[in-house]
């Protein structure tokens, strides 16, 4: 097992939960999402406690939280292991995203403030610049710099936000990192994101929902094609 790229000290100021278990959760979560701890790997508590410089109590609480996030699962006679994202579970995840994010986009068209829309456009421009500077490479971002995250937050619906930005969000980020070896034709995604901003600016919930659903459905089709092939295809895997 490789040493996680971030230590407790390095991420301490980034955590909303300032407890030791909260800090440990974030550090361990990022190590899993970024592949520092590989899919299917057993979580070795003594080694992790030494690496993160914490006692078993906060570590076990962190693992319990990661189980709730679906990033870790308990395997009988083995223990806690990092989840492996199979094609079936990925496609199911995108089915749920299509439905929920479609609704989030519709609500965002009704509820986002002009300031929030301007922030969304700034995020798009950041991604556009990255695409120009790094052709075929997806910009790995999260939170405030994630286009979809901003729309979900802008929906104003706390239940949707809890589902998409907490429970499912980190699985999506994990999948993005795992597929970063695939090249991304990000120009198409940028155009679709631009169309989404237009629909939100026009306060057109029906158009916003339709565009978001098509955007995610297209990505799902590309994912299925790429992951079903022996050789990775040029896809939009990193676009959503």
Secondary structure, DSSP 8 states (H G I E B T S, - for coil): ----S--HHHHGGG-SS-SHHHHHHHHHHHHHHTTSS-TT-B--HHHHHHHHT--HHHHHHHHHHHHHTTSEEEETTTEEEE----HHHHHHHHHHHHHHHHHHHHHHHHH--HHHHHHHHHHHHHHHHHHHHSTT------GGG-HHHHHHHHT--HHHHHIIIIITHHHHHHHHHHTTTS-B-HHHHHHHHHHHHHHHHTT-HHHHHHHHHHHHHHHHHHHHHHHHSSS---B-GGG-
